[in-house]
Amino acid sequence: MTSPTSRRTLLGALLAGGALAAAPSLPRTAHRPAPHHPHPAHPATRSTRTLYLGTYTSTSPGGTGIGVAAYDPAAGAITDRTVVTGVENPSYLALHPTGSTLYAVDEQQNGGVTAVALADDGTFRVLGARSTGGAGPCHLSVHPGGRWLFSANYTSGSVAVHPLAEDGSLGERTDLVAHTSPAPGPGQDGPHAHQIITAPDGDHILAVDLGNDTVYTYRLDETDGSLEQVSYAALRPGAGPRHLTFHPDGRHAYLACELDNTAVVCGYDPATGILTPGDPQSTGTGSGTSYPAQFLVTADGRFAYLANRGHNSITRYAVEDGGAALSLIDTVPVGGDFPRHTAFSPDGTLLFAANQKSGTITTFRVDAESGSLTSVGTPYAAPAAVCVLPV
């Protein structure tokens, strides 16, 4: 977002124009553990893989649904394939652990989440949507066990839980937790849940709230799908925490703070779920607010990368002290405008950036030894691209 109020401004404009609709409801679906099978083979040559793109469909220019492209893992080139229509403002995407179902938020005033079945023949079938019980959902994730979907309602400051059936479809919401305390940070009109993920220990769910400068830790009751708060970590007032990314050791995490333009290294106790933020440190982007978006950490835990939207760059850090410290190396121009989201290819050799304002996806080769980023290919046109999910 370009400012703390930009997402609310977008939603208000859409509401005034009649573009927002309530998420449809489906009959209750039986809840069973998801089967294990490999990711479906989409129609592409063996030398290409699939890239899913989250977009805003209600902006101009905007997307027309969930983009589906192909990328060459050797050269990094991206080519067109198709679009999954019927999903409004699918601004964030997540894949089921089996690879058989894709989930998208419906970032609208009457927020929802949508499930899309990915068939072995490369076709797509929208399984339906469920209400998140809140406004402006902007993030979602699947529990590693594949039985639960979590979503974060930015505008209304709440997090939701949905059960997942064997076929990947969504059941009726089992919980909705509002972030009522602590009080909102400076200049904020209320809580704004921005992310919800499962910790590497699998026992704790963490929700990052930009509006009240807090990261909440919950336990999930897998019997009834409810969340119980066990602790919370307060950032300094006005930090605006956005996204949290864990180090592979599961005992450290890195937090992008959108509003005060800082990065924060956090300690994490897997036994209790307690997150302990350290001191804020530089993003390497100079003075002013550059709206840091998110961290990526290499699988070997040696390097971390932070996307900076205002500065249009990616900051490279060396990870030190076993994950407990970040040392700033440099910043690399992202080659686009407003890098809202970044992601590694499954093998970690490529880094993709979704640049919202320029409507492009840019690609970088990741050097395994030095962590350096080298631009490859040409920018791929993707109007209002706000999420990139390579598989």
C-alpha positions as CSV (number, residue, x, y, z in Angstrom):
1,M,0.0,0.0,0.0
2,T,1.2,3.5,-0.7
3,S,0.2,4.7,2.7
4,P,-1.5,3.4,5.9
5,T,-4.8,4.4,4.4
6,S,-4.4,3.4,0.8
7,R,-6.1,-0.1,1.2
8,R,-9.0,1.5,2.9
9,T,-9.2,4.2,0.2
10,L,-9.3,1.5,-2.5
11,L,-12.1,-0.4,-0.7
12,G,-14.1,2.8,-0.2
13,A,-13.8,3.7,-3.9
14,L,-14.9,0.2,-4.9
15,L,-17.8,0.3,-2.5
16,A,-19.0,3.7,-3.8
17,G,-18.8,2.3,-7.4
18,G,-20.9,-0.7,-6.5
19,A,-18.0,-3.0,-7.4
20,L,-18.0,-4.9,-4.1
21,A,-20.2,-8.0,-3.5
22,A,-20.7,-10.3,-0.6
23,A,-18.7,-13.6,-0.8
24,P,-21.0,-16.5,-1.7
25,S,-21.7,-19.2,0.9
26,L,-21.6,-22.9,0.3
27,P,-23.3,-25.8,2.0
28,R,-21.2,-27.2,4.9
29,T,-18.6,-29.6,3.6
30,A,-17.3,-32.7,5.4
31,H,-13.9,-32.2,7.0
32,R,-11.4,-34.9,6.4
33,P,-7.6,-34.9,6.2
34,A,-6.3,-34.1,2.7
35,P,-4.9,-36.9,0.6
36,H,-1.3,-36.7,-0.5
37,H,-0.6,-36.6,-4.2
38,P,1.9,-34.7,-6.4
39,H,1.3,-31.2,-7.9
40,P,-0.8,-31.6,-11.1
41,A,1.2,-31.5,-14.3
42,H,0.0,-28.3,-16.0
43,P,0.2,-28.1,-19.8
44,A,3.7,-26.9,-20.4
45,T,6.9,-28.3,-21.7
46,R,9.2,-30.1,-19.2
47,S,11.5,-27.1,-19.3
48,T,8.8,-24.7,-17.8
49,R,7.0,-24.5,-14.5
50,T,3.9,-22.6,-13.4
51,L,3.7,-19.1,-12.0
52,Y,0.4,-17.9,-10.4
53,L,-0.3,-14.2,-10.1
54,G,-2.5,-12.4,-7.7
55,T,-4.0,-9.1,-8.9
56,Y,-6.5,-6.4,-8.3
57,T,-9.4,-6.8,-10.7
58,S,-11.3,-3.6,-9.6
59,T,-8.6,-1.1,-10.4
60,S,-7.8,0.5,-13.8
61,P,-5.6,-0.9,-15.2
62,G,-6.2,-4.1,-13.4
63,G,-6.1,-7.9,-13.8
64,T,-9.0,-10.1,-14.9
65,G,-8.5,-12.8,-12.3
66,I,-5.7,-15.1,-11.1
67,G,-3.0,-15.0,-13.7
68,V,-1.4,-18.3,-14.8
69,A,1.9,-18.0,-16.5
70,A,4.9,-20.3,-17.3
71,Y,8.5,-19.7,-16.4
72,D,11.7,-21.2,-17.5
73,P,13.7,-22.2,-14.4
74,A,17.0,-22.1,-16.3
75,A,16.6,-18.7,-18.1
76,G,14.0,-17.1,-15.9
77,A,11.8,-16.1,-18.9
78,I,8.1,-15.8,-18.2
79,T,5.4,-16.5,-20.9
80,D,1.6,-16.2,-21.0
81,R,-0.7,-19.0,-20.4
82,T,-4.2,-18.2,-19.1
83,V,-6.4,-16.5,-16.4
84,V,-8.7,-18.0,-13.8
85,T,-11.7,-15.8,-13.8
86,G,-14.6,-15.5,-11.4
87,V,-12.5,-14.3,-8.4
88,E,-12.6,-10.6,-7.4
89,N,-9.4,-8.9,-6.2
90,P,-7.4,-12.1,-5.6
91,S,-4.6,-10.1,-4.1
92,Y,-2.9,-12.9,-2.2
93,L,-2.5,-16.6,-3.1
94,A,-1.6,-19.8,-1.3
95,L,-1.2,-23.4,-2.4
96,H,-2.5,-26.5,-0.5
97,P,0.4,-28.8,0.7
98,T,-0.8,-31.4,-1.8
99,G,-0.5,-28.9,-4.7
100,S,-4.1,-29.8,-5.8
101,T,-5.9,-26.6,-4.7
102,L,-5.1,-22.9,-4.9
103,Y,-6.6,-20.4,-2.5
104,A,-7.1,-16.7,-3.0
105,V,-8.4,-13.9,-0.8
106,D,-11.2,-11.8,-2.2
107,E,-10.1,-8.4,-1.0
108,Q,-13.4,-6.6,-0.8
109,Q,-15.5,-4.9,1.8
110,N,-17.4,-8.1,2.3
111,G,-14.3,-10.2,2.3
112,G,-14.0,-13.8,1.2
113,V,-11.7,-16.6,0.4
114,T,-11.9,-18.8,-2.7
115,A,-10.7,-22.3,-3.5
116,V,-9.6,-23.3,-7.0
117,A,-9.1,-26.9,-8.0
118,L,-6.0,-27.6,-10.1
119,A,-6.6,-30.6,-12.3
120,D,-4.0,-32.9,-13.7
121,D,-4.8,-31.9,-17.3
122,G,-4.1,-28.2,-16.5
123,T,-7.6,-27.0,-16.2
124,F,-9.0,-25.0,-13.3
125,R,-12.3,-25.3,-11.5
126,V,-13.5,-22.7,-8.9
127,L,-14.8,-24.7,-6.0
128,G,-16.5,-21.8,-4.4
129,A,-16.0,-19.0,-1.8
130,R,-16.6,-18.4,1.9
131,S,-17.0,-15.2,3.8
132,T,-14.1,-14.3,6.1
133,G,-16.4,-12.4,8.4
134,G,-14.4,-9.2,7.9
135,A,-13.4,-6.5,5.4
136,G,-10.4,-6.3,3.1
137,P,-8.7,-9.7,3.6
138,C,-5.2,-9.4,2.3
139,H,-3.3,-12.5,3.4
140,L,-4.0,-16.2,3.8
141,S,-2.1,-19.4,4.5
142,V,-2.8,-23.1,4.8
143,H,-1.9,-25.1,7.9
144,P,0.9,-27.6,7.1
145,G,-1.5,-30.5,7.9
146,G,-3.7,-29.3,5.0
147,R,-7.0,-29.2,7.1
148,W,-7.3,-25.5,7.9
149,L,-7.1,-22.2,6.0
150,F,-6.2,-19.0,7.9
151,S,-7.0,-15.5,6.6
152,A,-6.3,-11.9,7.8
153,N,-8.9,-9.2,7.4
154,Y,-6.9,-5.9,7.0
155,T,-9.7,-3.4,7.2
156,S,-11.6,-4.8,10.1
157,G,-8.5,-6.1,12.0
158,S,-9.5,-9.8,12.5
159,V,-8.3,-13.3,11.6
160,A,-10.5,-16.2,10.4
161,V,-10.3,-20.0,10.2
162,H,-11.9,-22.2,7.7
163,P,-11.8,-26.0,7.5
164,L,-10.7,-27.7,4.3
165,A,-12.4,-30.8,2.9
166,E,-10.6,-33.7,1.2
167,D,-11.2,-32.1,-2.2
168,G,-9.8,-28.8,-1.1
169,S,-13.1,-27.0,-0.8
170,L,-13.8,-24.6,2.0
171,G,-16.2,-25.4,4.9
172,E,-18.0,-22.8,7.0
173,R,-15.9,-20.5,9.1
174,T,-15.0,-22.0,12.5
175,D,-13.6,-18.9,14.2
176,L,-13.2,-15.2,13.8
177,V,-10.9,-13.3,16.2
178,A,-10.9,-9.5,16.4
179,H,-7.7,-7.7,17.5
180,T,-9.3,-5.5,20.2
181,S,-6.2,-4.8,22.2
182,P,-3.7,-3.2,22.6
183,A,-4.8,0.2,21.3
184,P,-4.1,1.2,17.7
185,G,-0.7,2.8,17.0
186,P,-0.2,6.5,16.2
187,G,-2.3,7.7,13.2
188,Q,-4.2,4.4,13.0
189,D,-8.0,4.2,13.2
190,G,-8.0,0.6,14.5
191,P,-6.3,-2.8,14.1
192,H,-5.2,-4.0,10.7
193,A,-4.4,-7.7,10.5
194,H,-1.8,-8.1,7.7
195,Q,-0.6,-11.6,7.9
196,I,-1.4,-15.0,9.5
197,I,1.0,-18.0,9.3
198,T,1.9,-21.2,11.1
199,A,5.2,-21.2,13.0
200,P,7.7,-23.9,12.0
201,D,6.9,-25.8,15.2
202,G,3.4,-26.4,13.8
203,D,1.8,-25.7,17.2
204,H,1.4,-22.0,17.0
205,I,-0.3,-19.5,14.6
206,L,1.1,-16.0,14.4
207,A,-0.8,-13.0,13.2
208,V,0.8,-9.7,12.4
209,D,-1.2,-6.5,12.9
210,L,0.0,-3.3,11.4
211,G,-2.7,-1.1,13.0
212,N,-1.8,-1.8,16.6
213,D,1.9,-2.7,16.2
214,T,1.5,-6.2,17.5
215,V,2.2,-9.8,16.6
216,Y,-0.2,-12.2,18.2
217,T,0.5,-15.9,19.0
218,Y,-2.4,-18.4,19.0
219,R,-2.9,-22.1,19.5
220,L,-5.2,-23.9,17.1
221,D,-7.7,-26.4,18.4
222,E,-7.8,-28.9,15.6
223,T,-11.0,-30.4,17.0
224,D,-13.2,-27.4,16.5
225,G,-11.0,-25.0,14.5
226,S,-10.8,-22.3,17.1
227,L,-7.9,-20.0,18.0
228,E,-6.8,-19.3,21.6
229,Q,-4.4,-16.4,22.2
230,V,-1.3,-17.4,24.2
231,S,0.8,-14.3,24.0
232,Y,1.5,-11.2,22.0
233,A,4.6,-9.1,21.1
234,A,4.4,-5.4,21.0
235,L,6.5,-3.4,18.5
236,R,7.4,0.2,19.1
237,P,4.5,2.6,18.5
238,G,4.2,3.5,14.8
239,A,6.3,0.6,13.5
240,G,3.5,-0.8,11.3
241,P,4.6,-4.5,11.3
242,R,3.5,-6.1,8.0
243,H,5.0,-9.5,7.3
244,L,7.0,-12.0,9.4
245,T,9.4,-14.6,7.9
246,F,11.1,-17.4,9.9
247,H,14.7,-18.4,9.7
248,P,15.0,-22.2,8.9
249,D,16.1,-22.9,12.5
250,G,12.6,-22.0,13.7
251,R,14.0,-19.9,16.5
252,H,14.4,-16.6,14.8
253,A,12.2,-14.5,12.5
254,Y,12.5,-11.3,10.6
255,L,9.8,-8.6,10.6
256,A,9.3,-6.0,7.9
257,C,7.9,-2.8,9.5
258,E,6.1,-0.8,6.9
259,L,5.6,2.5,8.5
260,D,8.9,3.3,10.3
261,N,11.0,1.8,7.4
262,T,12.8,-0.7,9.6
263,A,13.7,-4.4,9.8
264,V,13.4,-6.2,13.2
265,V,15.1,-9.5,14.1
266,C,12.9,-11.5,16.6
267,G,13.7,-14.4,18.8
268,Y,11.1,-17.2,19.0
269,D,10.5,-19.9,21.5
270,P,8.9,-22.9,19.9
271,A,7.8,-24.3,23.2
272,T,5.7,-21.3,24.2
273,G,5.1,-19.5,21.0
274,I,6.6,-16.3,22.5
275,L,8.1,-13.9,20.0
276,T,10.7,-11.4,21.3
277,P,11.4,-8.5,18.9
278,G,14.9,-7.0,18.9
279,D,15.9,-3.4,18.1
280,P,14.8,-1.9,14.7
281,Q,17.6,-1.7,12.1
282,S,18.1,0.0,8.7
283,T,16.7,-1.3,5.4
284,G,19.5,0.5,3.6
285,T,17.0,2.8,1.7
286,G,17.9,6.1,3.3
287,S,15.7,8.5,5.1
288,G,11.9,8.6,4.7
289,T,9.4,5.8,4.5
290,S,10.0,3.1,1.9
291,Y,7.2,0.8,2.9
292,P,9.1,-2.4,3.4
293,A,6.9,-5.3,2.2
294,Q,8.3,-8.7,3.2
295,F,11.4,-10.8,3.9
296,L,12.6,-13.9,2.1
297,V,15.2,-16.2,3.7
298,T,17.3,-18.7,1.7
299,A,16.8,-22.4,2.6
300,D,20.3,-22.6,4.0
301,G,19.6,-19.6,6.2
302,R,22.6,-17.6,5.0
303,F,20.9,-14.7,3.3
304,A,17.7,-12.6,3.7
305,Y,16.1,-10.3,1.2
306,L,13.7,-7.4,2.0
307,A,11.5,-5.8,-0.7
308,N,11.2,-2.0,-0.4
309,R,8.3,-0.5,-2.3
310,G,9.0,3.2,-2.1
311,H,12.7,2.7,-2.8
312,N,11.9,0.1,-5.5
313,S,14.7,-2.1,-4.4
314,I,15.5,-5.4,-2.6
315,T,17.8,-5.2,0.4
316,R,20.3,-8.0,0.8
317,Y,21.4,-9.1,4.3
318,A,23.9,-11.7,5.5
319,V,22.4,-13.8,8.3
320,E,24.8,-14.0,11.2
321,D,25.0,-15.6,14.7
322,G,22.9,-18.6,13.7
323,G,20.0,-16.4,12.6
324,A,20.1,-14.0,15.5
325,A,21.5,-11.1,13.5
326,L,21.2,-9.4,10.1
327,S,24.1,-7.6,8.4
328,L,23.2,-5.2,5.6
329,I,25.1,-5.9,2.4
330,D,23.5,-3.8,-0.3
331,T,20.3,-2.8,-2.1
332,V,19.5,-3.9,-5.6
333,P,17.1,-2.1,-8.0
334,V,14.0,-4.2,-8.5
335,G,13.5,-3.1,-12.1
336,G,9.8,-2.1,-11.5
337,D,7.6,0.1,-9.4
338,F,6.3,-0.8,-6.0
339,P,7.5,-4.4,-5.3
340,R,4.5,-5.6,-3.3
341,H,5.4,-9.2,-3.0
342,T,8.4,-11.5,-3.7
343,A,8.9,-15.2,-3.9
344,F,11.6,-17.8,-4.5
345,S,11.3,-20.6,-7.1
346,P,11.0,-24.0,-5.4
347,D,14.7,-24.7,-5.9
348,G,15.7,-21.2,-4.6
349,T,17.6,-20.3,-7.7
350,L,15.2,-17.5,-8.9
351,L,13.6,-14.6,-7.1
352,F,10.4,-13.1,-8.5
353,A,9.0,-9.6,-7.7
354,A,5.5,-8.5,-8.3
355,N,5.6,-4.8,-9.0
356,Q,2.1,-3.3,-8.4
357,K,2.4,0.1,-9.9
358,S,4.4,-0.8,-13.0
359,G,2.3,-3.9,-13.5
360,T,5.3,-6.2,-14.1
361,I,7.0,-9.3,-12.7
362,T,10.8,-9.0,-12.6
363,T,13.1,-12.0,-12.2
364,F,16.5,-12.4,-10.5
365,R,19.0,-15.2,-10.4
366,V,20.1,-15.9,-6.8
367,D,23.8,-16.8,-6.4
368,A,24.0,-19.6,-3.9
369,E,27.5,-18.6,-2.6
370,S,27.3,-14.8,-2.4
371,G,23.5,-14.3,-2.3
372,S,23.9,-11.7,-5.0
373,L,20.9,-11.0,-7.3
374,T,21.3,-10.7,-11.1
375,S,18.4,-9.6,-13.2
376,V,17.4,-12.1,-15.9
377,G,14.9,-12.1,-18.7
378,T,12.7,-9.1,-19.4
379,P,9.9,-7.7,-17.2
380,Y,6.6,-9.6,-17.7
381,A,3.5,-7.5,-18.1
382,A,0.9,-8.3,-15.4
383,P,-1.5,-5.4,-14.6
384,A,-1.9,-4.7,-10.9
385,A,0.3,-7.6,-10.0
386,V,0.4,-7.9,-6.2
387,C,1.3,-11.5,-5.5
388,V,3.6,-14.0,-7.3
389,L,3.5,-17.7,-6.5
390,P,6.0,-19.9,-8.4
391,V,5.5,-23.7,-8.2
